[in-house]
Amino acid sequence: MHYQDALAEEIRDSAARLLAEDVGPGDITAELIPEKQWARARVITREDTVLCGVAWVDELFRRLDPRVRLHWLAADGDRLDAGATFLELEGPARSLLTGERAALNLLQTLSATATRTRHYVDLLEGTGVRLLDTRKTLPGLRLAQKYAVTCGGGHNHRIGLYDAFLIKENHIAACGGIAAAVEEARRIARDLPVEVEVESFEELDQALAAGADVIMLDNFSLDDMREAVRRNDGRASLESSGNVDETTLRAIAETGVDCISSGALSKDVKAIDLSMRIVEQEA
């Protein structure tokens, strides 16, 4: 399935799941409010953030109650200052309150991924090094978080196990060596990129000799990365992985590698503090 088609399907499915887990057979607290009560609300961020999740919230309220109207004051990828209002809603008060938590849960998580990615991308400014995500995503949110990374200015690595080869230590052992693993990958799918993870200069030389498209330098020191860049001499794309955080990112980039991957963009982000408030009601 094409990525955009898969993403559209994911948006529909995740909106349905969010409502199912939160609303279940019905929002009993919302029944305290008169059925015909109409309200307006706004959503603000309590901290600086990069927004992500607009399409998911649109789909969620469309499923919940098509009478709810949403007016976005920002788009995915926009930087927002703390205190900024970025969404205004109008519709039945019951529906606004029923959809509130599901919508904010999604927005706070995806915006957190986009925000951390943008922070890392800013740290790399001027180096020409690309920031990549990983498959270390929150369960059930793979495509959503991959999309959030792009909103923050990062790049997707693999979407899953099906769109590129990543030959790691156990694959190498099971195949009988790097050369054999790369050869078999070319036989299976010549049009897909082949990446090999290496842990030593000996493995680096083997991956280069085998013709790997991308070589992942796993937990190499800065000096060893510089030596790997020298040995590579532009033959393969070099990716640095391991020990990547905001304190090491720039130094890694300055070794001359082509890209840096980080699971921290998605697996352990801290949700952005968002809030929805009713600002006006009509009988």
N, C-alpha and C positions, 0 to 999 in steps of 0.2 A: 504494500500500500504506500502511496506517495505520502511524504511527511506531512504536507498541509492537510491532506484528507484524514490522515491518522490523528492529527492535532484537533481537527474539527470534531471528529468522533469522540476523542478524549474529553473535550469540553462538554459535549452533551452527556456523556456517561458520568463524568465526575459531578456535574451539577445534580444529576438524578441521585447519585450516591449520597452527596452531602445532605440533600433534603430528606432522603430516606432515613439516614442515621440520626438526624436531629429532630425531625418533625414526627416521624413514625406515623401512627394512625391519626395524629392531630395535635395541635398546640393548645393545650387546655388553659394555659395562662392567658393567651390571646383572647380566649372566649370571655374574659372579664370585660373586654372593650366592646361597646356597641357595634353591631355588624356594619352599620352604615357610617361609622366614624371615619372621616377623611383626615389625612395628616401629611405634613411635609417634614422631611428630615435631612440632615446633612452628615457627611462622614469626614472626619478630620484625621490627620496624622499627628501624633504627639512627639514625633522625632523625625529628623531628616531621613528621607527615604527616596528610593527609586521605585516608582509605581509599576506594578505588574498584576494582571488578573482581570482586566476589564471585561473580556469576552466571557469569562466564567460567571461573573456576577450578572451580566446581561442575561445569560442563559438561565441562571438560577431563578431570577425573578420572572422571567418569561414563563418558566414552568410553574412557578408558585402562583402567580397571579398576573396575567397580561395587562391588567389595569394599572399596575405600577409603572410610573414613568421615571426614567433615570436620565439625569443631565450630568455628564462627565465634564469636569473643569480641567482635566489633565488626561494624558494618554499614556499607555504603556511605554516605559522607558524614560518618562519625564522625571526630573529631579524635583522633589518637594521639600520645602522647609518645614520644620516643626511648627505646628499650629495651622497649617494650610488646610483649607476645605477643598477637597478634590471631587466630591460627588454629592449631588443633591437629588433627593427622591421625593416623589409625590404619589399617593395612592391610599388605599384602605389601610387604616392604622394597624389592623390585625396583620395584614400581609407584610407591612414594613417590619414589624417586630418579629414575626415568625421567620423571616428571611435574614434577619440581622446577623445572627451568630454564624450561620453557614457561610454567608458572604464575607464576613470579616476574617473568619478562619482561613479562607482561601487567599484573600488579599494579603493578610499579614505574613503568610508563609512564602508566597511567590515574591512579594515585594522584598522580603528578607534576602532571598536568593539573588534577586536583581541588584539589591543594594550592596551586598558584599562583593558581587562580581564587579560592579562599577568601581568600588573602592580599590580592588586589586588592579583593575585596568588602569586606573589613574596612577597607581604606583609604577606601572610599566611604561607610562607615557614617554615617548621618544626613543624607546629601545627597539621597536619594530617586532618585538616578541609577542606571539599570540597566546592568549590565556584560554585553556581548554578545561571543560568540565570532565566528569567521569561517570561511571555507572553507579556511584555511591549516592543514590538518590533516596528520598523518603518513599517507602512502599506505596505503590499505587499512584505516585505523582511523577513518574519518570518524564513523560513528555511535557508536563506542565513546568517542571523545574528546568528542563532543557530549554524550553522557550524563555523562561525567566532569565537564564544565563545570557541569552542573546539580547534581551532587553537591557541588560547591564553592560553590554559591549563585549562579552566574551564569545567563545566559539564552542560549538558542540563537537565532542570527540566522536565516540560511537553512540548511536541511539540505543542499540542493544547488541546482542550476540550475532546478529545476522547481516550487518552492513559493512563489516570490516574484520580482518583477522587481527587478533592480538595474541601472539604466541608468547606465553609466559613459562616460568620455570618448569611447572608440571607438564605442560604440553611438550616442551623440549625433551624432557626425560622420557615421556611416553612414546614420542616419535623416534627417539634414537639420535637426537642432535638437532642443532639449529638448521643445518643445511637440509636435512631430510624433512623437517617441518615446513620450511619455506617452499621446498620443491612440491610437497603435497598440497600446500595451499594454492600454489599456482595451477596445479592440476585441477583442483576442485572449482576454482572461480578465478580465472585470469584477470577479470575486470575489477576485482575488489582489491583495495589496498592491503598490504601485508606489513604489519608492525611486529617487531620482536623486542621483548624486554630483556635487557642485559644487566648483569651485575658485576662485570669485570671487563678489562681491556681485551682479554682473550675472547670472551663472548662477543664483544663489539666487533673485533676483527672477523669473527666467523659470520656475524650478521651482515657485515659489509660485503664479504666474499659471496654470500648467498644471494645478494641483491635485494635485501629488504628495502621497502619504500620508506619506512619510518623506524627509528630505533629509539626505544625508551631507555633512558639512563636512570636506573633505579637506585636511589639513595647514593649517587655519586657525590663526592666532595666537590667543592668549587674548583680546586686545582685539577681534579680528575675530569671534571666537565670541560675545562679549558683544553686539556690534553685530548679528550674525545673529539672536540670540535676540530682540533688540528689533524687528528688521524682521519676523521671523516672527510675533510676537504670538500664539502659540498655534495658528496655522493648520495647521502640519504638525509631526510629531515630528522633532526634530533629533538627529542622531547625529554624534558627533565621531569621527574616524578619523585615524590618523597621529601619530607621535611620542608614543605612549602607553607609559609604563612606570611603575614605582612612584614615581618622582620627580615625574612630571607629572600623575598620575591625579587627585589631589584638586583641584588647581588647575583642571583642565579641567572637572571636575564643578561647581565653584563658579561657572562662567560662566553656568549656567542651562540647559545642554543637557539633553536627556531621557535620552540613553543614550551609552555609550562602547563602541566595539568595539576588540578587540585580538587580533591574530594570535598574540601571545606566549603566550596561554593554552594553545596547542596545538602550534605549529610548532617551537619550540626549547626545550622543557622539559628539565630535567635529571632523569634517573630517580632515584627514591627508593631509598636503600640498604636492601634487605631481605635477610633471611637465614633459611634453613631448617636446622634441626639435628635429627638423630636423638637422641632422649632415652631410648629404651628399646627393647630387642629381645627377642624370644622365639623359641626354636627351633621 
